[in-house]
């Protein structure tokens, strides 16, 4: 039986999600990449200076060794999401990680959601308005992740970045990496006649589309809502694009809403 009360709480459509991130150029500030088990990590920023009171686009850059990956905010059948714990001077604020769209990563019978190659996990830092131009500020963070191939290794690094404070700032050498990543961060999008229904263990996501996308993928924003490894089947039905998913078993009686990212 379909549950009419099941609805899409958040649907974001990301285009061109298969963009390959290019190598980053030398970044602003005094920072060096740290090499840990099967990954290189560093703090990077989009600007070459801190402007008092102006948000600063920062982030954790991870470059994975071939065939190794780390995880998205909801890792799928196994894994742990990457975390960043900032230690900032008084008056600074750090936002949450803005997660770019992950890849589906099959590992044996399991399906994980995560990142290979090079990835940037952006965070907006806001400095206090009272900073004086001419000084330098040291920003530090502890990043932790689980990196996996045929085995998994807990990884992490203490990272730091020193930047000057100026009245204005220009782009850093990492600006292209930030731009490419920004294009992969899902944004809210209104979908015509969007619906989600649950019938036994089958979830149907549908919306009206003038032309059906060639492919759709759904990444959940909640644990234990879908079977990550189950096929996601897209169909065109009566003028709608419909994506069929398999609900995680047993279906939680409280499962009344579905939250996730829809990728075309």
C-alpha positions as CSV (number, residue, x, y, z in Angstrom):
1,X,0.0,0.0,0.0
2,X,1.3,3.5,-0.9
3,X,1.7,6.0,1.9
4,X,0.5,9.4,0.7
5,X,2.1,11.0,3.7
6,X,5.6,10.1,2.5
7,X,7.0,13.1,0.8
8,X,10.3,14.5,-0.5
9,X,11.6,16.8,2.2
10,X,14.7,17.9,0.2
11,X,15.4,17.2,-3.5
12,X,18.4,18.8,-5.1
13,X,19.3,18.3,-8.7
14,X,23.0,18.5,-9.5
15,X,24.2,18.9,-13.1
16,X,27.6,17.9,-14.5
17,X,28.4,15.9,-11.4
18,X,31.0,13.9,-13.2
19,X,33.4,16.8,-13.6
20,X,36.9,15.7,-12.9
21,X,38.6,18.0,-10.5
22,X,41.9,19.4,-11.9
23,X,45.1,19.6,-9.9
24,X,45.3,22.4,-7.5
25,X,47.8,25.2,-7.9
26,X,49.9,26.4,-5.0
27,X,47.6,27.9,-2.4
28,X,47.7,31.0,-0.3
29,X,49.3,31.1,3.1
30,X,52.0,29.1,4.7
31,X,50.8,25.5,4.5
32,X,52.2,22.2,3.2
33,X,50.2,19.1,2.3
34,X,50.5,16.3,4.9
35,X,51.0,12.8,3.6
36,X,49.3,10.1,5.6
37,X,48.2,6.5,4.8
38,X,47.2,6.5,1.2
39,X,46.2,10.2,1.1
40,X,47.5,13.7,1.0
41,X,45.6,16.4,3.0
42,X,45.9,20.1,3.5
43,X,43.8,23.2,4.4
44,X,43.2,25.5,1.4
45,X,41.4,28.8,0.9
46,X,39.9,30.5,-2.1
47,X,41.3,33.9,-1.3
48,X,44.9,35.1,-0.7
49,X,44.1,37.0,2.4
50,X,41.6,37.5,5.2
51,X,39.3,40.5,5.0
52,X,37.8,41.5,8.4
53,X,34.2,40.5,8.7
54,X,34.1,38.9,5.2
55,X,33.4,35.2,4.9
56,X,36.4,33.2,3.8
57,X,35.9,30.1,1.7
58,X,38.2,27.4,3.2
59,X,38.2,23.6,3.0
60,X,39.9,20.3,3.4
61,X,41.6,19.0,0.3
62,X,42.2,15.3,0.2
63,X,44.1,13.6,-2.7
64,X,43.6,9.8,-2.5
65,X,46.1,7.3,-3.8
66,X,44.6,5.3,-6.7
67,X,41.9,2.8,-5.7
68,X,41.4,4.3,-2.3
69,X,38.4,6.4,-1.1
70,X,36.9,8.3,1.8
71,X,33.3,8.8,2.6
72,X,30.3,11.2,2.1
73,X,28.2,12.4,5.0
74,X,26.0,9.2,4.7
75,X,28.6,6.5,3.8
76,X,26.2,3.8,2.5
77,X,26.7,0.2,3.6
78,X,29.9,0.8,5.5
79,X,32.4,3.5,6.3
80,X,32.5,6.8,8.3
81,X,32.1,10.4,7.1
82,X,35.1,12.7,7.2
83,X,35.1,15.3,10.0
84,X,36.8,18.6,10.4
85,X,37.2,20.1,13.9
86,X,38.5,23.7,13.7
87,X,40.5,25.5,16.3
88,X,40.1,29.2,15.5
89,X,41.0,32.5,17.2
90,X,38.4,34.2,19.3
91,X,35.6,35.7,17.4
92,X,35.8,33.4,14.4
93,X,33.0,31.1,13.2
94,X,33.1,27.9,11.2
95,X,30.2,26.6,9.1
96,X,29.4,23.0,8.3
97,X,31.0,21.0,5.5
98,X,29.3,21.7,2.2
99,X,29.4,18.2,0.7
100,X,29.9,17.8,-3.0
101,X,28.0,15.0,-4.7
102,X,29.6,11.6,-4.1
103,X,30.1,8.6,-6.3
104,X,28.6,5.2,-5.8
105,X,31.5,2.9,-4.9
106,X,30.8,-0.8,-5.1
107,X,33.0,-2.9,-2.7
108,X,32.1,-6.6,-3.2
109,X,28.4,-7.0,-2.4
110,X,28.3,-3.6,-0.6
111,X,27.7,-0.1,-2.0
112,X,29.4,2.9,-0.4
113,X,29.0,6.6,-1.2
114,X,32.3,8.6,-1.2
115,X,35.2,10.1,-3.1
116,X,38.2,9.0,-5.0
117,X,41.0,11.0,-6.6
118,X,41.0,14.6,-5.4
119,X,38.2,16.1,-3.4
120,X,37.6,19.4,-1.6
121,X,35.3,19.6,1.4
122,X,34.4,23.3,1.6
123,X,33.7,25.2,4.8
124,X,32.8,28.9,5.2
125,X,34.9,30.6,7.9
126,X,33.8,34.0,9.1
127,X,36.4,36.3,10.8
128,X,35.5,39.0,13.3
129,X,35.0,42.5,11.8
130,X,37.5,44.0,14.2
131,X,40.6,42.3,12.8
132,X,43.4,44.8,12.1
133,X,45.0,44.8,8.6
134,X,48.7,44.0,8.6
135,X,48.6,41.1,11.0
136,X,48.7,37.3,10.2
137,X,46.3,34.7,11.5
138,X,46.9,31.0,12.0
139,X,44.0,28.7,11.3
140,X,44.2,25.1,12.6
141,X,42.0,22.0,12.2
142,X,42.0,18.4,13.0
143,X,40.7,16.3,10.1
144,X,39.7,12.6,10.6
145,X,38.6,10.1,8.0
146,X,38.3,6.4,7.2
147,X,40.2,5.5,4.0
148,X,39.4,2.2,2.3
149,X,40.4,0.0,-0.6
150,X,40.2,-3.8,0.0
151,X,41.0,-2.8,3.6
152,X,40.1,0.2,5.7
153,X,42.5,2.4,7.7
154,X,41.5,5.2,10.1
155,X,43.3,8.3,9.0
156,X,43.7,11.9,10.1
157,X,46.0,14.9,10.4
158,X,46.5,18.1,12.3
159,X,46.6,20.8,9.7
160,X,47.3,24.6,9.8
161,X,47.2,27.6,7.5
162,X,48.6,31.1,8.1
163,X,47.1,34.0,6.2
164,X,47.6,37.8,6.2
165,X,44.8,40.2,7.1
166,X,44.2,42.8,4.4
167,X,41.6,45.4,3.5
168,X,40.9,43.4,0.3
169,X,41.8,40.0,-1.1
170,X,42.4,38.4,-4.5
171,X,42.0,34.8,-5.6
172,X,44.3,32.1,-4.3
173,X,46.0,29.5,-6.4
174,X,43.2,27.1,-5.4
175,X,40.3,29.2,-6.9
176,X,39.8,26.7,-9.8
177,X,39.4,23.8,-7.3
178,X,36.8,25.8,-5.3
179,X,34.9,26.7,-8.5
180,X,34.8,23.1,-9.7
181,X,33.7,21.9,-6.3
182,X,31.0,24.5,-6.0
183,X,29.5,23.2,-9.3
184,X,29.1,19.8,-7.6
185,X,27.4,21.0,-4.4
186,X,23.6,20.2,-4.7
187,X,21.3,23.2,-4.6
188,X,17.5,23.2,-3.8
189,X,15.4,23.0,-7.0
190,X,11.7,23.0,-7.3
191,X,10.5,19.9,-9.2
192,X,7.0,19.8,-10.7
193,X,4.6,17.4,-9.3
194,X,7.3,15.7,-7.2
195,X,6.2,12.8,-5.1
196,X,7.6,9.9,-3.1
197,X,5.6,6.8,-2.3
198,X,6.3,3.6,-0.4
199,X,4.7,0.3,-1.4
200,X,6.0,-2.7,0.7
201,X,9.8,-2.3,0.2
202,X,9.6,-0.3,-3.1
203,X,10.1,3.5,-3.1
204,X,9.0,5.4,-6.1
205,X,10.4,9.0,-6.6
206,X,8.8,10.9,-9.5
207,X,8.5,14.3,-10.9
208,X,7.2,15.9,-14.2
209,X,9.9,16.6,-16.7
210,X,9.8,18.2,-20.1
211,X,12.5,15.8,-21.2
212,X,13.5,12.9,-19.0
213,X,17.1,12.9,-17.7
214,X,19.3,10.2,-19.2
215,X,20.1,8.9,-15.7
216,X,19.1,9.6,-12.1
217,X,20.8,8.7,-8.9
218,X,19.6,9.2,-5.3
219,X,21.9,9.6,-2.3
220,X,20.1,9.5,1.1
221,X,20.6,12.1,3.8
222,X,19.5,9.6,6.4
223,X,20.9,6.2,7.5
224,X,18.9,3.0,7.0
225,X,16.3,4.4,4.6
226,X,17.3,2.7,1.4
227,X,19.3,-0.5,0.5
228,X,22.4,1.2,-0.8
229,X,23.5,-1.8,-3.0
230,X,20.1,-2.3,-4.6
231,X,19.7,-1.2,-8.2
232,X,18.2,2.2,-8.8
233,X,15.9,1.9,-11.8
234,X,14.8,4.9,-13.8
235,X,11.7,4.9,-16.0
236,X,9.7,7.4,-18.0
237,X,6.0,7.0,-17.0
238,X,3.2,9.1,-18.2
239,X,5.3,12.2,-18.7
240,X,7.1,11.7,-15.4
241,X,10.7,10.7,-14.6
242,X,10.4,7.9,-12.0
243,X,13.2,6.4,-10.0
244,X,12.6,3.2,-8.1
245,X,14.6,2.4,-5.0
246,X,14.5,-0.4,-2.4
247,X,13.7,0.5,1.1
248,X,16.0,-0.8,3.9
249,X,14.6,-3.8,5.7
250,X,12.8,-3.9,8.0
251,X,11.0,-0.7,7.1
252,X,10.8,1.6,10.1
253,X,7.2,2.3,11.0
254,X,8.3,6.0,11.5
255,X,9.5,6.2,7.9
256,X,7.1,9.0,6.7
257,X,9.6,11.3,5.0
258,X,12.5,10.8,2.7
259,X,15.4,13.2,2.6
260,X,18.2,13.0,0.0
261,X,20.0,14.4,-3.0
262,X,18.7,13.6,-6.5
263,X,21.4,13.7,-9.2
264,X,20.9,13.9,-12.9
